[in-house]
Amino acid sequence: MTSRVLEAYHAVRPRFERLRDVAVADIEAQLRQAGLNIHHVTGRLKRPDSLLDKLRRKPGRYRTLADVTDIVGVRVITYFERDVWQVSRLLESTFDVDWDHSADKSKLLDPDRFGYMGVHYVLRFGARGETMLGPMSGAHFEVQIRSILQHAWAEIEHDLGYKSAGAVPREIRRRFSRLAGLLEVADEEFMAIDRLVRDYAAQLPDRIAQEPDDVFIDAASMSYLLPRADIRTHDERLAAGLGVPLLTNVLDEERPQRLAEVLQLVGVHSAGQLLKELRRTSPQVEAFGLRLLPQVPDTWADVGGLRPGVSVVCYALWRACANPAVDASALVDHLDLRGEVGGAERLVHLAREAYAAE
């Protein structure tokens, strides 16, 4: 019987490879459509030697290839434990679930449990997958859903070779239990931090409108401020002076953080202080930018216009030139402009020349 099941697997293995690829692509598409931010989705196909070992360990249990539900395996790794639940509900609503072989394994363990496991499903596409998979739409495949910390636990545990509490020496078992508790606390703390970050971003509009001097300059506050008129107006004047467009749709994820870092280097630490400084120095900074930017087209010409926050960059460079105590080269490093203009020293030299021409 074992040989027949193994022979059947070899005969249809390409079909299982197709099932794996379609399952991964379909789950990834569903996660994107649902707006879920997931660390990664991977798929694997059971190796023939692994299948043979499974058949030998449980003789008589698998009479046909269809009885083996984990030939195709998909793993969904989330950032947070709460996302495991969201992914679970999504998959339950779109696939046929074999409930007899599916479980939230963390709920099966004792409160002082050994282990740190996620959710395990056995699924099939059913009628929804007939056009993609034909007869394989009825084949089962396994899905494991874990947070990234649950995944780290499982991988390390597997590497150590322990698959059950009974296999672990008694002296070591307590350490495993302590570590499981630490990881659960870490998962909860990461979720709490994520909530705080979201709440902070949501409160920024009101806080900046009411008490801008109490809002610290950071990546989140700069992300909010950059498209606002308080900064965009200064950007637009520089773009108009150079006769180029302001590219409002060109904003890489790192730019707000870089701008926050350079502002802190020149002593600007709050949103209110930044907005006051831009208003106060606007004529000088604009004139400085119109002298400097034409000499360093590498910093903006490759995209055909000026990037958002160019007035903040010009202000920081202008402020660095006005204050010898500021390390202008460090500022250029934070802006990551060295390679584009031929080195930090060249840009600092040109900036100082533009400043001296006032």
C-alpha positions as CSV (number, residue, x, y, z in Angstrom):
1,M,0.0,0.0,0.0
2,T,2.8,2.4,0.9
3,S,4.5,1.8,-2.5
4,R,1.2,2.4,-4.3
5,V,0.6,5.7,-2.6
6,L,4.2,6.8,-3.3
7,E,3.9,5.8,-7.0
8,A,0.7,7.7,-7.3
9,Y,2.4,10.8,-5.9
10,H,5.2,10.6,-8.4
11,A,2.7,10.3,-11.2
12,V,0.8,13.4,-10.4
13,R,3.5,15.5,-8.6
14,P,3.3,18.3,-11.3
15,R,-0.4,18.7,-10.5
16,F,0.5,19.2,-6.8
17,E,3.1,21.8,-7.8
18,R,0.4,23.6,-9.7
19,L,-1.9,23.5,-6.7
20,R,0.9,24.9,-4.5
21,D,1.6,27.8,-6.8
22,V,-2.1,28.6,-7.3
23,A,-2.8,28.4,-3.6
24,V,0.1,30.8,-2.7
25,A,-0.9,33.3,-5.4
26,D,-4.6,33.1,-4.5
27,I,-4.0,33.7,-0.8
28,E,-1.6,36.5,-1.5
29,A,-4.2,38.2,-3.7
30,Q,-6.9,37.8,-1.1
31,L,-4.6,39.3,1.6
32,R,-3.8,42.3,-0.6
33,Q,-7.4,42.9,-1.5
34,A,-8.4,42.7,2.2
35,G,-5.6,45.3,3.0
36,L,-3.8,43.0,5.4
37,N,-0.2,43.8,6.0
38,I,1.5,40.3,6.1
39,H,5.2,39.5,6.5
40,H,5.2,36.7,3.9
41,V,3.4,33.8,2.3
42,T,5.3,30.7,1.3
43,G,4.4,27.3,-0.2
44,R,6.1,23.9,-0.1
45,L,5.6,20.5,-1.6
46,K,6.2,17.4,0.5
47,R,9.4,15.6,-0.5
48,P,9.0,11.9,-1.6
49,D,11.3,10.8,1.3
50,S,9.2,12.8,3.8
51,L,6.0,11.2,2.4
52,L,7.5,7.8,2.6
53,D,8.5,8.4,6.3
54,K,5.0,9.6,7.0
55,L,3.4,6.5,5.5
56,R,5.8,4.2,7.4
57,R,5.1,5.9,10.7
58,K,1.4,5.5,10.4
59,P,0.8,2.2,8.6
60,G,-2.7,1.6,7.3
61,R,-3.9,5.2,7.9
62,Y,-3.3,6.4,4.4
63,R,-4.9,4.0,1.9
64,T,-4.8,6.4,-1.0
65,L,-3.0,9.6,-1.9
66,A,-6.2,11.6,-1.3
67,D,-5.9,10.6,2.4
68,V,-2.7,12.6,2.8
69,T,-3.8,16.2,3.3
70,D,-0.5,17.9,3.7
71,I,1.3,17.2,0.4
72,V,1.0,20.9,-0.3
73,G,1.7,23.2,2.5
74,V,1.2,27.0,2.7
75,R,2.6,29.2,5.5
76,V,1.2,32.6,6.2
77,I,3.4,34.7,8.6
78,T,1.8,37.8,10.1
79,Y,3.5,40.6,12.0
80,F,1.1,40.4,15.0
81,E,-0.8,37.7,16.7
82,R,-4.1,39.6,16.2
83,D,-3.6,39.3,12.4
84,V,-3.6,35.5,12.7
85,W,-7.3,35.7,13.6
86,Q,-8.0,38.1,10.7
87,V,-6.3,35.8,8.2
88,S,-8.1,32.8,9.6
89,R,-11.5,34.4,9.2
90,L,-10.6,35.4,5.6
91,L,-9.6,31.9,4.6
92,E,-12.6,30.3,6.3
93,S,-14.8,32.5,4.1
94,T,-13.2,31.7,0.8
95,F,-12.1,28.0,1.0
96,D,-13.8,24.8,1.9
97,V,-12.5,23.9,5.4
98,D,-11.9,20.3,6.6
99,W,-12.8,21.0,10.2
100,D,-12.0,17.5,11.3
101,H,-8.3,18.2,10.5
102,S,-8.2,21.9,11.3
103,A,-7.5,23.6,14.7
104,D,-6.2,26.6,16.5
105,K,-3.4,24.6,18.2
106,S,-2.7,27.3,20.8
107,K,-6.1,26.6,22.3
108,L,-5.4,22.9,22.6
109,L,-2.6,23.4,25.0
110,D,-2.6,23.9,28.8
111,P,-2.2,27.4,30.3
112,D,1.3,26.5,31.3
113,R,1.8,24.9,28.0
114,F,4.8,23.7,26.3
115,G,4.8,25.1,22.8
116,Y,3.9,28.2,20.9
117,M,1.8,27.4,17.9
118,G,-0.5,29.1,15.5
119,V,-3.6,28.1,13.5
120,H,-3.6,25.0,11.3
121,Y,-6.2,24.5,8.5
122,V,-6.8,21.8,5.9
123,L,-8.4,23.5,2.9
124,R,-9.5,22.9,-0.6
125,F,-10.6,25.3,-3.4
126,G,-13.8,23.4,-4.3
127,A,-16.0,24.9,-7.0
128,R,-14.2,28.2,-6.9
129,G,-11.0,26.7,-8.2
130,E,-12.3,24.5,-11.0
131,T,-11.3,26.9,-13.8
132,M,-7.7,27.2,-12.3
133,L,-7.1,23.7,-11.2
134,G,-9.6,21.3,-12.8
135,P,-9.7,18.0,-10.9
136,M,-7.2,19.3,-8.4
137,S,-9.7,21.9,-7.1
138,G,-10.9,19.1,-4.8
139,A,-7.4,18.2,-3.5
140,H,-6.7,19.2,0.1
141,F,-3.7,21.3,1.2
142,E,-2.5,22.5,4.5
143,V,-2.2,26.1,5.7
144,Q,-0.4,27.3,8.8
145,I,-0.9,30.8,10.1
146,R,1.5,32.2,12.7
147,S,2.8,35.5,13.9
148,I,6.4,36.2,13.3
149,L,7.3,35.4,16.9
150,Q,5.3,32.2,16.8
151,H,7.2,31.3,13.6
152,A,10.5,32.1,15.3
153,W,9.6,29.7,18.2
154,A,8.5,26.9,15.9
155,E,11.7,27.2,13.7
156,I,14.0,27.2,16.7
157,E,12.1,24.4,18.4
158,H,12.3,22.4,15.2
159,D,16.0,23.0,14.9
160,L,16.6,21.8,18.4
161,G,14.8,18.6,17.4
162,Y,12.0,18.7,20.0
163,K,8.4,18.0,18.8
164,S,6.7,17.4,22.1
165,A,7.1,18.1,25.8
166,G,7.9,14.4,26.5
167,A,11.0,14.6,24.3
168,V,12.5,17.5,26.3
169,P,14.8,16.8,29.3
170,R,13.1,17.8,32.5
171,E,15.8,20.3,33.3
172,I,15.2,22.1,30.1
173,R,11.4,22.0,30.0
174,R,11.0,24.9,32.4
175,R,13.1,27.1,30.3
176,F,10.9,26.4,27.3
177,S,7.8,27.3,29.3
178,R,9.4,30.6,30.5
179,L,10.4,31.5,27.0
180,A,6.9,30.8,25.6
181,G,5.6,33.3,28.2
182,L,8.1,35.9,27.2
183,L,7.2,35.5,23.5
184,E,3.5,35.9,24.3
185,V,4.3,39.1,26.3
186,A,6.5,40.4,23.4
187,D,3.7,39.7,20.9
188,E,1.2,41.7,23.1
189,E,3.7,44.5,23.5
190,F,4.3,44.8,19.8
191,M,0.5,45.0,19.2
192,A,0.3,47.7,21.9
193,I,3.1,49.7,20.2
194,D,1.4,49.3,16.8
195,R,-1.9,50.7,18.3
196,L,0.0,53.6,19.9
197,V,1.7,54.4,16.5
198,R,-1.7,54.4,14.8
199,D,-3.3,56.6,17.5
200,Y,-0.4,59.0,17.4
201,A,-0.7,59.4,13.6
202,A,-4.5,59.9,13.9
203,Q,-4.1,62.6,16.5
204,L,-1.5,64.6,14.6
205,P,-3.9,66.8,12.6
206,D,-5.6,68.1,15.8
207,R,-2.4,68.4,17.8
208,I,-0.6,70.3,15.0
209,A,-3.5,72.6,14.5
210,Q,-3.9,73.3,18.3
211,E,-0.4,73.0,19.9
212,P,2.2,72.7,17.1
213,D,5.0,73.5,19.5
214,D,4.3,70.4,21.4
215,V,4.5,68.1,18.4
216,F,8.0,66.6,18.1
217,I,9.6,66.4,14.6
218,D,9.7,62.8,13.6
219,A,8.9,60.6,10.6
220,A,5.1,60.6,11.3
221,S,4.8,64.4,11.8
222,M,6.9,65.0,8.7
223,S,4.7,62.6,6.7
224,Y,1.7,64.7,7.7
225,L,3.3,68.1,7.2
226,L,5.0,67.5,3.8
227,P,1.9,67.7,1.6
228,R,0.3,70.5,3.7
229,A,0.2,74.0,2.4
230,D,2.6,75.2,5.1
231,I,5.5,73.4,3.4
232,R,4.0,72.8,-0.1
233,T,3.8,76.6,-0.7
234,H,7.5,77.0,-0.1
235,D,8.2,74.0,-2.3
236,E,6.1,75.4,-5.1
237,R,7.9,78.8,-5.0
238,L,11.2,77.0,-5.5
239,A,9.8,74.9,-8.3
240,A,8.4,78.0,-10.1
241,G,11.7,79.8,-9.7
242,L,13.5,77.0,-11.4
243,G,10.8,76.5,-14.0
244,V,10.2,72.8,-13.1
245,P,7.2,71.0,-11.6
246,L,6.8,70.0,-8.0
247,L,6.4,66.2,-8.1
248,T,3.9,65.7,-5.3
249,N,3.6,62.0,-6.1
250,V,7.3,61.3,-5.6
251,L,7.8,60.6,-1.9
252,D,9.8,57.6,-0.9
253,E,9.1,56.1,2.5
254,E,12.4,57.1,3.9
255,R,12.2,60.8,3.0
256,P,10.1,61.9,6.0
257,Q,12.5,60.2,8.4
258,R,15.6,61.7,6.7
259,L,14.1,65.2,6.8
260,A,13.3,64.7,10.5
261,E,16.9,63.7,11.2
262,V,18.4,66.7,9.4
263,L,16.0,69.1,11.1
264,Q,17.1,67.8,14.5
265,L,20.7,68.2,13.4
266,V,20.1,71.9,12.8
267,G,18.2,72.4,16.1
268,V,14.6,72.3,14.9
269,H,12.7,69.9,17.2
270,S,9.0,70.7,16.9
271,A,6.4,71.2,14.2
272,G,5.6,74.7,15.4
273,Q,9.3,75.7,15.3
274,L,9.7,74.3,11.8
275,L,6.7,76.2,10.4
276,K,7.8,79.4,12.1
277,E,11.3,79.1,10.8
278,L,10.1,78.5,7.2
279,R,8.0,81.6,7.4
280,R,10.7,83.7,9.0
281,T,13.5,82.7,6.6
282,S,11.5,82.2,3.5
283,P,13.1,85.0,1.3
284,Q,16.6,84.0,2.2
285,V,16.1,80.2,1.9
286,E,14.3,80.6,-1.4
287,A,17.1,82.8,-2.8
288,F,19.6,80.3,-1.5
289,G,17.8,77.4,-3.1
290,L,17.6,79.1,-6.5
291,R,21.4,79.7,-6.4
292,L,22.3,76.2,-5.2
293,L,19.9,73.8,-7.0
294,P,20.9,74.7,-10.6
295,Q,24.4,73.6,-9.7
296,V,23.4,70.2,-8.4
297,P,20.8,69.0,-10.9
298,D,21.7,65.4,-10.1
299,T,19.6,65.8,-6.9
300,W,16.4,66.4,-8.8
301,A,16.7,66.4,-12.6
302,D,16.6,62.6,-12.8
303,V,12.9,62.7,-11.8
304,G,12.1,65.7,-13.9
305,G,11.1,68.0,-11.0
306,L,11.5,68.8,-7.4
307,R,10.6,66.3,-4.7
308,P,8.3,67.2,-1.8
309,G,10.2,68.8,1.1
310,V,12.8,70.5,-1.1
311,S,12.3,73.8,0.9
312,V,13.0,71.9,4.1
313,V,16.2,70.5,2.6
314,C,17.3,74.0,1.5
315,Y,16.4,75.4,4.9
316,A,18.5,72.8,6.6
317,L,21.5,73.4,4.3
318,W,21.1,77.2,4.7
319,R,20.9,76.8,8.5
320,A,24.0,74.6,8.5
321,C,26.0,77.2,6.5
322,A,24.9,79.9,8.9
323,N,26.0,77.9,12.0
324,P,29.6,76.7,12.0
325,A,28.8,74.4,14.9
326,V,26.5,72.3,12.6
327,D,28.3,69.4,10.8
328,A,27.1,70.1,7.2
329,S,28.7,66.8,6.0
330,A,26.6,64.8,8.5
331,L,23.5,66.6,7.3
332,V,24.4,65.5,3.7
333,D,24.9,62.0,4.8
334,H,21.4,61.9,6.4
335,L,19.9,63.2,3.2
336,D,21.8,60.4,1.3
337,L,22.9,62.9,-1.5
338,R,26.6,62.1,-1.6
339,G,26.5,59.7,-4.5
340,E,24.2,61.9,-6.5
341,V,26.3,65.1,-6.4
342,G,29.8,63.6,-6.4
343,G,30.5,63.6,-2.6
344,A,29.5,65.3,0.5
345,E,32.4,67.8,0.4
346,R,31.3,69.1,-3.1
347,L,27.8,69.7,-2.0
348,V,28.8,71.4,1.2
349,H,31.2,73.6,-0.7
350,L,28.5,74.6,-3.2
351,A,26.1,75.2,-0.4
352,R,28.5,77.5,1.4
353,E,29.2,79.4,-1.9
354,A,25.5,79.9,-2.4
355,Y,25.1,81.1,1.2
356,A,28.0,83.5,0.9
357,A,26.5,85.1,-2.3
358,E,23.6,86.6,-0.2
